[in-house]
Amino acid sequence: MSEIGVSFDSLQSMLRNITIDVINASAINKGMKTNKNGFGISKVLAMETPSTTSGRLDVVVAQDGSGDYKTIQEAVDGAGERPKGSRRYVLRVKEGVYEEYVKVGIKSNNIMIVGDGISKTIITGNKSNGTGFSTFQSATFVAEGDGLVARDMTIRNTAGPENHQAVALRSDSDMSAFYKRSIEGYQDTLYVHSNRQFFKECDIYGTVDFIFGNAAAVFQNGRIFARRPPNGVDTITAHSRENTNQTTGFVIQNSVVRGAPGVRLGGVKTYMGRPWRAYARTVVIGTHIGSLIEPKGWIEWDYETDLSTLYYGEYRNLGPGSGTENRVDWAGFHVITDIQEVQKFTLSKFIDGASWLPQTRIPFSIIL
């Protein structure tokens, strides 16, 4: 049971009911024009998918040898260099636990990787700071090529909390979309490094700064699970915008924030985030926030003294941890009441999602 007396599956269903399903949004596609996207770039790439290419499937990965490749990296490499604007190249990854490190390189654009399900297709690694790898180099899965779509699988870093920074997924991919993925780790689980990214119905597990980076990223209808940290403090987000010219930030919309199943967080102080850089920006909208979140909501970074330049906002959240009366009194924290203000953080406005997400065939919501 959830903290509001309904199951989390039921809560997710309710949240999905307010989502516009645009899997068949041909009207949006027909009326689409190239728009300025806020990054100073004017582009809309043609991105084909199985449903727009008569169910095209380029290759199959299967550990038992029944497919074209036995490892995911071999399949990605086999796609060769794919320039921006090329058709979607589709890989199906059959059920199995793939103990490998996957990199979709910067010249591998418009790749789609489809698993057999969150609990069925699993990619796992264990690189970490504690074992001699930098945070940037520790990722189990790296997405660099633009237009990546990855869905129906789990990405793990199993290094554990004692090994400090250990990334499961690092994405630098512009116009990338992740659907029904479980992203699992402890400290620094999800490195949303840069560019525009979208996460739909994804589970994200971690402890310290486990959603971090300087991307413009929107998270819709997801579940964010805090695990027990080694030092007694969990911080969910750590955004790193460096100046006001950067159009980056995190938007968590219509999601659930709670403790991980089976984990006791007694004595742990959990916060929605802390500013990795002075202009950090994170907005939480219509999200169920569990009782694990401390009343002050947010916490300072060790060396950050100016808390007026960041932008942290909360709008119409619910749940026992959503009260704002005892939130931090920083100049940069906002309890948003103005509908015009919060609309800046809708999918269309913040990452220009309506211009490129329809081609991914992933459902999304363009309203609050």
N, C-alpha and C positions, 0 to 999 in steps of 0.2 A: 504493500500500500504506500501511496505517496504521502507527503506531509499535509496535503489538503484533502485526504480521504478518498482518493481515487487512485487506480493503478496508473503506473507511468505509461503503459501501453495505451490506456484510455486517454490520458492527458495528451500523448502524442497525436492520437486520432483527432482530438478536439482542435489541436493546433493546426493540423493539416487541413481541417475543414475550412480554415480562413485563408488558405493558400490558393492562389490562382494556378490551376494546372494548365500549363501551356505546352504540353507535349505535342499537341496538334495545332499550334498557334500559327496557322498559315496566314491568317490576316495580319499578324504582326510582321511576318516576313515580307509579305507583299507590299506593305506600306513603309518598309524600312528605308531610311536614307542614311547616308554617312553623317555621323555627328562628331563634333569635338568631344573627346572623352575626358577632358580635364587633365590629361597628362601631356597636352600639347601635341597629340597625335590625332590625325583624322583618318580612321581606317575601319573597315568592316571586312573581315576575311571570310571567304566562302568555306564553310566547314561542313562537309558531308558526314552523315552518320549511317548506321545500318538501316534505319527506317527511311532514309532518303536515298539510299543506294540499293534498293531491292534486297535488303538483308545482307549486304556484302560482309563477309568475314574473311580477312586476309590470311591470318595464320592462327593456329591453335597451339597452346603450350600445355603439355601434359607430362608429368614426371614418369609415367609408365611407358612412355614411348609411343602412345597412340596418336600424338599430334605431330606438328611440324618441328617443334623444338621441345627440349626437356627443361630449359631454363628461360626465365623471363628476359634476362639480359641478352641472351642469344637472339631472341625474337625481336627485341628492340633494335639490336645491331643489324639484324637481317633486313629491317625496313629501309636501311640506308639513309642518306641525307634527304630530308624532305623540306623544301623551301616553304616559306610562308605563302599561303594561298593554295597549296596543294590539297588534294582531296584527303578526307579522313582515312587513316590507315588503322584498321581494327584488329586488335589482338584479343583472343579469348584465352583466359588462364583457367584451366580446369582445377577442380578441387584438389587441395594438397597443402602441405606446409613447405614453403620454398625458403630454404635457408640460404639467402643470397642478398647481395647489395645491388640495387637496380638504379641505373641512371639513364633518364631520358634526356640526352644531351641537347645543347643549344641549337644544333642543326637538325634536330628531330622534331619538326613542327607537325601539329595536327595528328597526334597519336591518340588513339582511344584504347584503354586497357580495361577489359570487362572480366570480372571474376565470377565465380559461381555462387557467391554470397559471403556476407561478413564472417560467418562462422565456418566457412568452407574453404575459401581461398585466402591463405595467410602468408605474408612475406615477413620474415623475421631476421633481425641482426642484433649485435650487442656492442657496437663500437661506442666509446665514451671518452670523456676527459680523463676519467680514472684509469683507462687502459691506454692512454697516450695519444688520443685523437683530439683535434680541436673540435669545438662545437660545430663549426661549418662542415667539417669532414666526417662527422659521426653519423650522418643520416643513413638509415636503412634504405630509404627511397628518395631519390633526387629528381625533381622535375625542373628542367631548364627550357626546353623547347616550348614555344608559345602554342596555345590552343590545346593543351593536354586535357583529356577527359578520362577520369579514372573512377570506377564504380564497382560496388558489390565485392568488397574484399577488406581484409584487415592488414594494417601495417604496424609492426611492433619494433620497439627497441627494448630488449630484455636485460639491459645492463644493470638495472636496479637502482634504488635511491642512493646507495652508498658510493656509486661511481659518478655522481654529479651530472653535469650536462651530457645528455645522450638523446639525440634527435631521432625520431621515427620517420618523419616526413619533412623534407625541406623543399619548398617550391619557390622558384623564381619565374615561373611560367605566367606570361600575360594571357588574360582571357582563359584561365584554367578553371575547370569545374570538377568537383569531387562529390560523389553521390553515394549514399549508403555505404560509407566506409567507417571502420573503426580504426582510430589512430591512437596507439597505446604506448605509453612510456611513463617516465617520472619527471625529472627536471628537463625542461626544454623539449617537450615532446614534439610540438608542431612549430616549425620554423617557417612562418609565412614571410619570406624574406623580402619580396618586392613585387611590384606590378599588381594587376587586378585579379582577384581570386574569389571563387564562390564555393561554399560548402553547404550542401543540402542533406539533412537527415543523417548527419555524421555524429558518431560518438567519439569524444576526445577525452583521454585519461591522462592525469598527471599530478604533479605536486607543485614545484616552484617554476613560475614563469612559463607555464606549459603551453601557452599560445603566445608567441612572441615574434617580433620582426617589424619591418616597415612597409608591409604591403597595404593596399587598399582591399580589405577582405570583408565579405559579408557571410555570416553564418545564420542560416535559416533552419528552424525546426530541428535543431540538433540537441544532443544531450552532452553536457560537460560534467565529467566525473572527477572529483578531487580524491586523490589517494593520500595515504598517511606519509608525511614527510619526515626526514631524519631530524630536522631541527625544530619541529613544532609549528612551523608557519607555511601555509600554502598561499601562493599568489597565482591567480588564474591567467591574467594577461600581463604582458610587458611590451607595450608599443614603443617604437623608437623614431617617431617623426622628428626631424632635426630643425625644421623651420616652417614658417607659415606658407611658403610657396609649394610645399609638398602636399599633394591632395590624397594623402594616405590616412589610414585609420582602421579600426576594427568596429564592425557593427554586428552585435549579437541580437537576433530578432526571433521572437516566438519560440524560444528554446527553453531548456530546463538546466538548472545548475544545482547539483546535489553531490552528496558523497558517493563514492563508488560502491557498488553492491558488495556487501559483506565486509566493508571496511569501517572500523570504528574510529571516529575522529574526535573523541573526547580529549580535551586538553589542547587540541590543535586550533590555532587561529587562522582562519581562511578569509582572504580578501579578493575582491573582484579584479584587482590589478594594482600595478605600480608603474610609474613612468621610467622607462629605460632611457629616454632622452627628454629634453626639456619641453618639447612640443608634442608629446605623446597624445594620441586621441583614441578614445574608446567610448562607444555609445551602446547602451543596453535598452532594448525596446520590447515591451510585451512579453517578458520572459519570467518564468516561474523560478524564483530564487529561494533556495532552501534555507533552513535555519543554520546551516554551517557558516554562512557569511556573517562576519562581525558587523555590529551596528554601524561602525564608521565607514564600512564598505570598501575603502581604498587605503593604501599605505604608501608612505614615502619610499623612494629609492635611497640607499645609504648616503649617496653624495649629492642628491638633488635638493637644492635649497630654494629654488624659485618655483613655486607651485602655482603661479599665475599664468604661465604661458601654455600649460597643457589644456586639453579639453576632455573632461570626463562627463558624460551625460547619462541620465536615467529617465525613461519615459514610460509611464503606465505599466510597470512591472507588477507582479503578484507573488504571493507566497510569504512565508514567515521571515525571510531575510530581505524583503524588498522595501521595508520602511525606510524613509529618507530623513526622518526627523532628527536622527543622531548621526547623519553622515558627516564626513569631513567638511570643514568650513573654508576650504581653499578657494581662492578666487577663480581657479580653473575648473571647479566642480559645478555642475548645473543640474538642478531638477527641472527638466524641460516641461513647460506648460504650453508653449506656443506651437501650434500645429505647423506653422510656416518654418519654424526652426527645425523641428524633427523631420520634416519632409526632405531636408537636405541629405538625410541619411537613408533614404529609400534606395532600393536596388537600382532603379533607373537613374537617379540623380548621382549616387555616390560612385558607382562603378560602371555606369552606362550599360547596365546589364540587359536592358531590353533590345539593344542593338546586336548582341552577340550570343546571349544564352539560348534563344530559340533553336539555333543550329545544333546545340549540344543534346537536345531532346531530354533535358533534365527539367523537371517541374520547378517553378519558382514563383514568388509573389512580388508584384511591383507596387503593392500598397502596404500600409502599416498593419 
